[in-house]
Amino acid sequence: MKLKSFRYKNWDTAYLDSETPGSTLVFCHANGYSAGCYQYYYERLKKHYRVIAPDFIGHGRSAFTLDFQNWNVFRDQILSLLDHESVNETTIIGHSLGGASSLLAAKKEPKRFTKVLAMDPVILGWKLILLSKFLENPLAKGAKKRRTHFKSIELVRRSFRKFPAFAKFDPSIFEDYLISCFVPTGNEDEVKLCCDPRVEAKIFGHAHFHVFKNFYGIKTENHIAIPESYEVCSPKYANLLTKVHPNSDVTIFPGFTHFFPFERPVETWNWMKRCLDMKED
């Protein structure tokens, strides 16, 4: 995957491009992560598609900013990247925030998207959005507590593996996370997170009613995968996303967590292949 960049509004934003033959597929990452975390899937998808994967603003190698009001900024970044690459029709895959942003992009410009595959998209619903207006969103509160700087990447490697959020990551995907989500500070071996916790917190804290209503009536073919023990997308909202197109469906994975693309890559890849009508790796 080749690292490229383009100007989105006032920001320099990065994206990966497989530059392989075939129709274009866009792949969008989760909040707090980066495009580089999903190399496992790119290696398989690029045998069939040209894969492009943006780093959302504030993530990966894209510019830092807190100058955004809601999730539509990520929707519009996807659409701007397609304009930059002169892509008029694409399939799109997204995880978490990336899944929600992919669905919002398909709602805004449905003719541009043939299929949307959303892995546990963040669809918080009316009650959680209303609660966030009066009390701090627990996801945002957790993000604010994140440490940003570490003495070395080896320290991160050892310590993060003890955290529940990372303990079950596939080893190769965990290494991709370390490579793509940390950068040297220039102070000896010190590294820092690419995604400032303030960005992650603001994203979780800026779910808006007018954004949520755009998840209704999406016309594209949508394939939604969620864990049975859901946290950010309930079966009710997953089914809401699949009501319009007759080929849309919902898959509920027992025993999975929100991080299933990182923890269960084989099962996730098999789900992708089915949704994409792929017969082989």
C-alpha positions in Angstrom: 0.0 0.0 0.0 1.5 3.3 -1.1 1.1 6.4 1.2 -0.4 9.4 -0.6 -2.0 12.7 0.5 -4.5 15.3 -0.7 -5.9 18.5 0.6 -9.3 18.3 2.2 -10.7 21.7 3.2 -7.8 23.2 5.2 -6.1 20.0 6.1 -3.4 17.8 4.6 -4.9 14.3 4.8 -3.3 10.9 4.1 -4.5 7.8 2.5 -3.2 4.4 1.4 -3.5 3.2 -2.2 -2.9 -0.4 -3.4 -2.6 0.8 -7.0 -3.8 -2.6 -8.1 -6.1 -3.4 -11.0 -9.8 -3.7 -10.6 -12.7 -1.6 -9.4 -12.1 0.7 -6.4 -12.9 -0.3 -2.9 -12.7 2.2 0.0 -11.8 1.0 3.5 -12.4 3.3 6.5 -11.0 2.9 10.0 -12.3 3.1 13.6 -12.1 6.1 15.9 -8.6 6.3 17.5 -7.0 3.9 15.0 -5.7 4.4 11.4 -5.9 3.1 7.9 -2.7 1.1 8.5 -4.3 -1.1 11.1 -6.2 -3.1 8.5 -3.3 -4.4 6.3 -4.5 -8.0 6.8 -7.6 -7.2 4.8 -5.9 -5.1 2.2 -3.5 -7.9 1.3 -6.5 -10.1 0.4 -8.8 -7.4 -1.1 -6.2 -6.0 -3.4 -6.2 -9.3 -5.3 -9.6 -8.3 -6.5 -9.8 -4.5 -6.1 -7.9 -1.3 -6.1 -8.1 -0.5 -2.4 -7.9 3.1 -1.0 -8.0 3.8 2.7 -8.1 7.2 4.2 -6.7 8.4 7.5 -9.5 10.5 8.9 -8.4 14.0 10.1 -6.7 13.8 13.5 -5.7 10.2 12.8 -2.7 8.3 11.4 -0.7 10.5 9.1 -3.4 13.1 8.6 -3.3 16.6 10.1 -4.4 17.2 13.7 -7.4 19.4 14.2 -10.3 19.9 16.6 -12.0 22.2 14.2 -15.0 20.1 13.3 -18.6 20.0 14.7 -19.9 16.5 13.9 -19.3 13.2 12.1 -20.3 14.7 8.7 -16.7 15.9 8.4 -15.6 12.3 8.0 -18.4 11.6 5.6 -17.3 14.5 3.5 -13.7 13.5 3.7 -14.6 10.2 2.1 -16.5 11.9 -0.7 -13.7 14.4 -1.2 -11.2 11.6 -1.6 -13.4 10.0 -4.2 -13.5 13.4 -6.0 -9.7 13.7 -5.8 -9.2 10.2 -7.3 -12.0 10.7 -9.9 -13.9 7.6 -8.6 -17.6 7.7 -9.5 -18.6 4.2 -8.3 -17.2 2.2 -5.4 -17.7 -0.4 -2.7 -17.0 0.8 0.8 -16.1 -1.1 4.0 -15.9 0.6 7.4 -15.3 -0.3 11.0 -16.9 1.6 13.9 -16.7 5.3 13.1 -15.6 4.2 9.6 -18.7 2.2 9.2 -21.0 5.0 10.4 -19.1 7.5 8.1 -19.4 5.1 5.1 -23.2 4.8 5.7 -23.5 8.6 5.9 -21.6 8.9 2.7 -23.9 6.4 1.0 -26.9 8.3 2.2 -25.6 11.6 0.8 -24.5 10.2 -2.6 -26.2 6.8 -3.0 -25.4 6.5 -6.7 -21.7 6.5 -5.9 -21.8 3.3 -3.8 -22.6 -0.2 -4.9 -22.3 -1.8 -1.5 -21.6 -0.8 2.1 -20.1 -3.3 4.5 -20.2 -1.8 8.0 -18.6 -3.6 11.0 -20.2 -2.5 14.2 -20.9 1.0 13.0 -21.3 3.6 15.8 -25.1 4.3 15.8 -25.7 5.6 19.3 -29.4 6.3 18.9 -31.7 9.0 20.3 -31.4 8.1 24.0 -27.6 8.1 24.2 -27.3 11.3 22.1 -29.8 13.0 24.4 -27.9 11.7 27.5 -24.7 13.1 26.0 -26.2 16.6 26.0 -26.4 16.5 29.8 -23.8 14.1 30.9 -20.4 13.3 29.3 -20.6 10.4 26.9 -18.8 7.5 28.7 -16.9 6.7 25.5 -15.6 10.3 25.4 -14.7 10.2 29.1 -12.7 7.1 28.6 -10.8 8.6 25.6 -9.8 11.7 27.5 -7.9 9.5 30.0 -5.6 8.0 27.4 -1.9 8.5 27.8 -0.3 10.0 24.8 3.5 9.6 25.2 5.6 6.5 26.0 9.3 5.9 26.6 9.5 3.4 23.7 7.5 1.4 21.3 8.7 -1.7 23.1 7.1 -0.5 26.3 3.9 0.0 24.4 4.1 -3.5 22.9 4.5 -5.0 26.3 2.1 -2.9 28.3 -0.8 -2.7 25.8 -1.0 -6.4 25.5 -2.1 -6.5 29.1 -5.1 -4.2 28.4 -8.5 -5.9 27.7 -8.9 -3.8 24.5 -5.7 -5.2 23.0 -5.2 -8.6 24.6 -7.1 -10.5 21.9 -5.7 -8.8 18.9 -4.3 -11.0 16.2 -0.4 -10.7 16.6 0.2 -9.4 13.0 -2.7 -6.9 13.3 -1.3 -5.7 16.7 2.0 -5.0 15.0 0.3 -3.1 12.3 -1.4 -1.0 15.0 1.9 -0.2 16.6 3.5 0.8 13.3 0.6 3.0 12.1 -0.7 4.6 15.3 2.5 5.7 16.9 5.3 8.1 15.8 8.7 9.0 17.3 8.8 12.3 19.1 12.6 12.8 18.5 13.3 12.5 22.2 15.4 9.4 22.3 13.2 6.3 21.9 10.0 8.1 22.9 6.8 7.7 20.8 3.4 9.2 20.9 -0.1 8.4 19.7 -0.9 9.7 16.2 -4.5 10.2 17.3 -4.6 12.8 20.1 -7.1 11.6 22.7 -8.9 15.0 22.4 -9.8 14.1 18.9 -11.1 10.7 19.9 -13.1 12.2 22.7 -14.6 15.0 20.6 -15.8 12.4 18.0 -17.5 10.3 20.7 -18.9 13.5 22.3 -20.3 15.0 19.1 -23.0 12.6 18.0 -25.9 14.8 16.9 -29.6 14.2 16.3 -29.4 15.7 12.8 -26.6 13.2 12.0 -28.4 10.2 13.4 -31.5 10.9 11.4 -29.4 10.3 8.2 -29.2 6.6 9.0 -32.8 6.3 8.2 -33.8 5.2 4.6 -30.3 4.5 3.2 -30.9 3.1 -0.3 -27.7 1.2 -0.9 -27.1 -2.5 -0.4 -25.9 -2.6 3.2 -24.3 -5.5 5.0 -24.0 -4.9 8.8 -22.0 -7.1 11.2 -22.3 -6.6 14.9 -21.3 -8.6 18.0 -24.1 -10.3 19.9 -23.0 -8.5 23.1 -23.3 -5.1 21.4 -22.1 -1.7 22.7 -22.5 0.8 19.9 -25.0 -0.7 17.4 -28.0 -2.6 18.6 -29.8 -5.2 16.4 -32.6 -2.6 16.3 -30.4 0.0 14.6 -28.6 -2.6 12.5 -31.9 -3.7 11.0 -32.9 0.0 10.5 -29.9 0.3 8.2 -31.0 -2.7 6.0 -34.7 -1.9 5.6 -34.7 -0.4 2.1 -32.5 -2.5 -0.2 -33.7 -6.1 -0.6 -30.2 -7.5 -0.7 -29.2 -5.9 2.6 -28.7 -8.0 5.7 -27.5 -8.1 9.3 -25.0 -10.6 10.7 -24.8 -11.0 14.5 -21.6 -12.7 15.7 -21.8 -14.5 19.1 -18.7 -14.2 21.3 -17.3 -11.2 19.3 -16.4 -7.8 20.7 -16.4 -4.4 19.0 -12.8 -5.0 18.0 -13.7 -8.2 16.0 -11.9 -7.1 12.8 -8.7 -7.1 14.9 -9.4 -10.1 17.0 -11.1 -12.5 14.6 -9.7 -11.8 11.2 -10.4 -15.2 9.6 -14.1 -15.1 10.5 -14.3 -11.4 9.5 -12.6 -12.1 6.2 -15.1 -14.9 5.5 -18.0 -12.5 6.2 -16.5 -9.9 3.8 -16.0 -12.5 1.0 -19.7 -13.5 1.3 -20.9 -10.0 1.2 -18.7 -9.1 -1.7 -19.6 -12.3 -3.6 -16.0 -13.4 -3.7 -15.3 -17.1 -4.4 -11.7 -17.2 -3.4 -9.0 -15.2 -1.4 
